[in-house]
Amino acid sequence: MPPGYNRLEGIVKERLYRGSRIEYRLEINGVNLMVVTSNLGQRLHAVGDKVTVSVCPEDLVRVAA
């Protein structure tokens, strides 16, 4: 993991296919998080899978509920 990146562990609650990308709804420490990733050559995670997400803090976007 590159320096400065955060590591978050959670559970996949939902997986949505969006063409060339996949949206995951994760639950991390009681907080819901949406992750968008390319599905080209990537392993697809199933609902219920435990996952680890690493992200640069500058890439996070907060959305009001």
C-alpha positions in Angstrom: 0.0 0.0 0.0 1.4 3.4 -0.9 2.4 5.8 1.9 -0.4 8.1 3.1 -3.2 5.6 2.1 -5.8 4.5 4.6 -6.7 0.9 5.0 -10.4 0.1 5.8 -11.9 -3.3 6.4 -15.6 -4.0 5.8 -18.3 -6.3 4.4 -19.9 -6.1 1.0 -23.6 -5.3 1.4 -24.5 -4.8 -2.3 -22.8 -5.1 -5.7 -24.1 -3.2 -8.7 -23.0 -3.7 -12.3 -22.6 -0.4 -14.1 -21.0 -1.5 -17.5 -17.3 -1.0 -17.3 -17.4 -0.4 -13.5 -18.8 -2.0 -10.4 -20.3 -0.1 -7.4 -20.0 -1.8 -4.1 -21.9 -0.7 -1.0 -19.8 -1.6 2.0 -20.4 -1.5 5.7 -17.3 -0.4 7.6 -17.5 0.0 11.4 -21.3 0.7 11.2 -20.8 3.3 8.4 -22.0 2.7 4.8 -19.5 3.4 2.1 -19.9 3.3 -1.7 -16.8 2.2 -3.7 -16.6 2.4 -7.4 -14.0 0.3 -9.3 -13.3 -0.9 -12.8 -14.5 -4.4 -13.5 -12.0 -5.0 -16.2 -9.7 -7.8 -15.1 -10.7 -7.4 -11.5 -12.0 -10.1 -9.1 -15.7 -9.5 -8.4 -16.6 -9.6 -4.7 -19.9 -11.2 -3.6 -22.4 -9.9 -1.0 -21.2 -11.0 2.4 -17.5 -11.0 1.4 -15.0 -9.4 3.8 -12.9 -6.9 1.9 -10.1 -4.4 2.5 -10.1 -1.0 0.8 -7.1 1.2 0.6 -7.6 4.8 -0.5 -5.8 8.1 -0.6 -7.6 10.6 1.7 -7.7 13.1 -1.2 -9.8 10.7 -3.3 -12.6 10.5 -0.7 -15.9 12.3 -1.4 -18.4 12.9 1.4 -22.0 12.8 0.3 -24.8 14.1 2.5 -27.5 11.5 3.4 
